């Protein structure tokens, strides 16, 4: 996937699902359910149990065109392992050697940033988009608006504490897309998928109704 294609998909979908769990089988089932239910952009965090195996098995099940990402990419080795497992994009929590290595491997990168200095570092490292993180802890939509002043051309994707109300606010404030973990996935990646279908439907409607 090229960086431009990744940005186009984020712009179209407005939603990135984040899966992190201690049960690899349940995490895999969650990834498959999300994609097959109409949320095609899914990040599997490397901090979850056997995350690389989950990515690899999801790739096999969904085929070569599925948009599967690896999250919490911290090191160059993480980036190489993610690419080998079948990830088509990488996500980092902040500036790290994983950003440059993933880009050198041809993977689009959503690089974590919180301050103006972080944003400059991410763009200098050739990040494809900036993951505003942890968005829900510092500043919220007002921080996004403030950062878009000096960085109007930077595509921002807020992540961290983004529930349905926050997602609406971030998208209205100019976010390219939002990344959502717990408020969407719940405990499905740990084996309890109660309410998952309803949350998927709700977030799909939210994304589809967001300002373009």
N, C-alpha and C positions, 0 to 999 in steps of 0.2 A: 504494500500500500504506500503510495506516495504521500508526502506531507500535504499537498493540495487536496488530494482525495480524502485524507483524514479530516481536514478542515471542512470540506464540503459535507461529509457525513455528519460531523458534529453539528453543523449549521442546519442540516435537514432534520436530524433526529432530536436535537436539543437535550438529550438525556443519555448519560453514561451510567450503567449499572455497575456496582462494585460488590464483588463477592469475596468474602473472607470467612473461613470456617475451620473448625477442628476435625470435621468429618469429611474426608475426601470424596466419598461416594455421594454424600448429600450435597457437597459443593458442586460436584459435576452435574448432578440432577438439577440443581438450581440454575446453573449456567444454561443447560439445555432448555429448561422451562422458560427462562427469560427470552432466549433467542427465538424459540418456537412460538412464543406468545407475542412477538412483535417488538421486542427491545433488542435490536441487533448489536449494539455496542456494549460489550461486557468486559470489564477488567477483573482479573483474578489476582488478588494480592499475594505476593510471594511470602508474606508473613503468615499465611494460612498453612495448614497441614498438607504436605505433598502437593503444593500449588503447581509445580512444574508438571507433575503427573496429571493433575486436573486439566491444565491447558492442553497437554498432549492428547489426552483422551477426548476432550471436547473437540479438538481439531479433527481427530479421526471421525467422530460422530457427525460433525457438522459440515465437513468438507473444506476445501481450500479457500472458499470465498467468505467464510465467517470472520467477523471482525472481533477477534479475541485479543485482549491486551494483557500484559503483565504489569501489576502494580507493585509499589514499594521496591522499585529497582534502585539499589543503592550503589552497586559496584559495577565495574566493567564485566566481572564474571557473571553477575546477575543478568546483565544485558545479553551476554553471549548465551547463557543457559535459557533465557526466555526465548530468544530467537530460535534456538535449536529445538525447543519444545513446540514451536508453532505460533508464538505470539506475533501479531502483525503491528502492534504498537506498544510503547512502553510508557509507564507513568512513574514519576518519582515524587517523593514527599518534599524534596528541596533540591538545592544544587548538589550534584554529585558526579563522580566520574562515570556513572551510569548514563548520564545524558549524552555525553560525547560518544561513548562507545556504542550506544543504541543508534545514534545518528550515523556513525560510521558503518554500521551494519545495514543501513537503509530503513530503519524503523522510525516512523514519526514518534515524537516524544511530547508528552504533556508533563512539563517540568514544574515542580512545586515552587511557589514564591508567596511572600506575604508583604514585603516592603518594596519601595521603589528600587532599592539596591538589589534586592532579589530579582525583580523583574528585569533589570538591566543585565544581571548575570545570566538569567535564563535565555534571554534573547541573544546575548553574545555567544552563548554555547549552542546556538542554532536550534533551540527548542521550537517545536511546531506551534505549540500553544502553551499558555501559562495556567497552571492549576493553582487557583487562589486557595491557600490552605494554611491553617485550618480556618475556613471561612466563617463558620458559626461562632468561633471563639473571639475573634478580633474584628470588630468593625461592621460585619455584615454587609448588606447592600450599600450602605454609605461608604464603606471602604472601597468597594468596587467602583462606585461613581467617582470617588476621589482619584483612584489610580487611572481611570480612563481619561482623566484630564490630561496628564502628561504623556499617556500611552494610548492614544485613541486608536491606533492601528493594531494593538496587541489583542489577540483573541484570548479572553479569560474564561476559565471553567471553574467556578467555585465548587469546592469539595470540603466536607467535614461539617456535620451537624445540619445538613440540608434536608429539611422535611418538606412537605408539600407547600406550606405557606412560604417558607424561605425560597423554595425553588421558583415560585411565581414572582417573588420580589426580585430575585437575582436576574431572572430572564427579562423582567420589565426594566431593570437597571442597565441592561446592555450586555449581559453575559452571553457568550456564544452558545453555551450549553451548561448543564449542571451535572455534577457527579453525585450519585446517591447510593449509599450503602444500606445501613440499618433501617431507615424509614421505608425503604422499598423491599429489601430482602428479608428483614426480620431475622428470625433464627433458622431460616430454611437451610442455610449452609451448615448448620449443626444438626439437622435432622428433623426440625419442626417447621413444616411448611404451612401451618395454619394461617389463613388469610393472604397467602402469597398471590393467588390469582386476583383477588380483589384489589390488592395494592398495585399489581402490574396494570390493571385496567385504569385505576385512578391516575397513576403517573403517566400512562400513555395519553389519556385525555388531557392532562395538564400540559404535556409537551406539545401535543397537537394544537392546543389552543393558545400557545404562547405567541407573543408578537414577533413578527418576522422582519 
